[in-house]
């Protein structure tokens, strides 16, 4: 009997030792998060994540299914080594929501060996006070050099049927309205959530995109995304809606492969941000912290931009990108525009651009974007055309040299526009010439676009091949000291820390859709929790006339927002690139409201998130980077709401003048969007403001030190 007990004890010790070797725990610096790594009996790597002693991610598998390989990287692993370390730094972004960012985490690196293949894989976990980031690393080794990913099998196992704010998983677009539903309802709502787009391809009736915002019944907010997406396919999430388990789903290339890999390599980070306070999700800088430091040595040429543009009139249909209606077909270098009859609607003409330059100069705007300046717009879309634009040849009514000199005399920059129509190889062939043209003519920023299906055929906007192109364009632009605002590109993953010349992206449903039938009135209360987690969006706010038919009688769209809500977006939708998107005639109609757009900065010393609930409301306060002035913005969902804002973020003992732009008593985004009230009062750090926001409404406050 004693021998039996002794044997059991030895066996228990061996089992305990085995568990200790294959299981590791990691805590966040503040102790609120606990991450556990463990190998299952078959050698499958797993992790789970707790927040304040409550599970938020259940045991979830990690690994890869490989193509044409006898053994995938899914199981059969043992732990060779585990290392725990800590890191704490404060770094200064070139631009941002604050002037300093703390990067503090505890790290666990698990080195795994697959005994059957003798392959090595490292899983690196970083646990911050706001969440978890982890990635896979493939060191230099003889048995794993070149390999093809059939699918990444990273799981995110939910603890229940959470509420989600989601858009359909799609290889080509994120330009959808968000749907709020239970996880179990996604399948039934999926088809209705898919709306037409110039290029789109879904993969599953339960597939969704990141950044995905979730809320548990216990009031825990969870955000799933990725960071540092470089030389890898964009990750979507496919939901097992029986067990509520998300599995990564990478965007395939033209032959269906999910990733061409060569060791040594690592993947992007998979991120889980969580809190019991929604404002913590907005305040998280974990996505940036998981990216590499700035690689641009001299950043003196990178600067935030507030701009207007030749844009909204074309979006609404009252103007035209095309110079003539005579050419059903255009061939670069052959089509003779000098003999063409102008259509009378071409917006990018010299005099019209001068009018915008004058307005920008008179109102302290930095720049003017001009779309439709270059030849080819008569025949640019829908034909899989390779030689669609050359990015240097202007229309006859657009005088490059004259406008260059005129803008310079007014201390205004012109913003270049490069629409590629998805013809990526054509763009890359022309990039050096196009960027040189910009340097020669005083353009230091470009808005690039990728409307339509990607060429070559079979490629998608979000696969590894396309991701590599977007990165190539950013790095090439840095060589020419050019800032990039890429539209229809992959959604950002914090890369602006590494390449701060990436000052904006679209990659979501922006204001243009308000002229394409409208967006949900609470759309802007969701975007900061989803799309903006990875970086700023060129959302193009500032529309003052909500009835689109007043610009174009043939367009009956309505902008689902109050005017006060439009002002608030300059604070709630952070971007170092902010557009006053309406036509200048509408700003001249409302000069008192336009004053806020003139005053609001585009670079910040600090930001405080006063209150938030995804889909319902967001209130943010930000301090100007270059003064003691503060600005507050509130955007509201579909239910009228009264907020009490405490101004304790102001410096104690000082007085300020607060100018408040709020919804009028009878305002409503649909029936009376232009009803607003402007009032001024003296405030201090002890002051409280009680303000009501109507459906689709909000308020904006300018607080200046007296």
Secondary structure by P-SEA (a helix, b strand, c coil): caaaaaaaaaaaaaaaaaaaaabbbbbcccccbbbbbbbccccccbbbbbccccccccccccccccccccccccccccccccccccccbbbbbccccccbbbbbbbbbbbbbbcccccbbbbbbbbbcccbbbbbccccccccccbbbbccccccccccccccccccccccccccccccccccccccccccccccccccccccccccccccbbbbcccbbbbbbbccccccccbbbbbbccccbbbbbbbbbccccccccccccccccbbbbbbcccaaaaaaccccccccccccccccccbbbbbbccccccccccccccccccccccccccccccccccccccccccaaaaaaaaaaaaaccccbbbbcccccccccccccccccccccccccccccaaaaaaaaaaacbbbbbbbbcccaaaaaaaaaaaaaaaaaacccccccccccccccccccccccaaaaaaaaaaaaaaaaabbbbbcccccccccccccccccccccccccccccccccccccccccccccccccccccccccccccccccccccccccccccaaaaaaccccccccbbbccccaaaaaacccccccccccccccccccccccccccbbbbbbccccccbbbbbbbbccccbbbbbbcccccccbbbbbbbbbbccccccccccccbbbbbbbbcccbbbbbbbcccccbbbbbbcc
